[in-house]
Amino acid sequence: MTSGILDDPTRRGLIANAAAFVVTALIVNGVIFALGWNFSSAVDRPPLIPPGAVVGTVWTLLFALMGAARWAWLRDTRDHGWRGWTPVALAAACLAYPFYTGGLADQASGIVGTVVTMIAALAIAALLWPGSRLAGALIVPTVAWTGWVAMVGAVYGRI
């Protein structure tokens, strides 16, 4: 039995979960812009990291995929326990990045946080995979992106 639209195993639940994750990310990014933490420039950006608009698009897609992973888990397993909340925890960790890096100023925290997020995403994908291969697979792009960013950050000493 479902308790709301976010628990709905139909397409409506998929859209609601993806939208909830994306809207939350947009609101948090609005706060970041309101605080003036959006100071990153092309000069500060390491080579191999795309322009800010591309990074924002990638993250929007990743948040939508995290929402879809939550939906897929609930649809495939009907398990409303803690595993279904792991994509939410991953999204929260991703959204926390600007805050624990002091408005993107602390590069060391950024690299460590990116690696921790990558490991957490990998663990969540592995945790979800046996119950819902789709849910696990939908987390893998976050592993790939954070792995790429961590590698570039480590090579260039900044993210």
C-alpha positions, 0 to 999 in steps of 0.5 A, a space after each residue: 500500500 502506498 502512502 502518497 505520490 512519492 510512494 506511487 509505483 506508477 509513472 506518476 510516482 516516478 515523475 514526482 520523485 524525480 521532480 522532488 529531487 530536482 526542485 530541492 536541488 534548485 531551491 538549495 542552489 537558489 540559496 547558494 546564489 543568494 549567499 553569493 557563493 557562486 563565484 567560481 570562474 573559468 580561471 578557477 576551474 581546473 582543466 577537464 571540468 566543463 563550464 558551469 552550465 554543463 556542470 549544473 545540467 549534469 547535476 540536475 540530471 543526477 538528482 533526477 536519476 537519484 529520485 528515479 532510483 528511489 522510485 525504482 526501489 519502491 516499485 520493484 521491492 515494495 520495501 519502504 524501509 531505510 534502503 529506499 531512503 538511501 538515494 535521499 541521503 545521497 542527494 542530501 550529501 551532494 547538496 551539502 557540498 557547498 556548505 561544508 566547503 565554506 561556500 566552495 572555498 575550501 578545496 581540501 574539504 571539497 576533494 575529500 567530500 567528493 571522494 566520500 560521496 563517490 564511495 557512498 554512491 558506489 555503496 548505495 548502488 551495490 546495496 540497491 542492486 540485488 533488490 532492484 537492478 534499475 535502482 542500483 544502475 540509476 545511482 551509477 552515473 553519480 559514481 562516475 561523475 564524482 569519480 571523474 571530479 575527484 580524479 581531476 581535483 586530485 590531479 590539479 589539487 582543486 575542484 
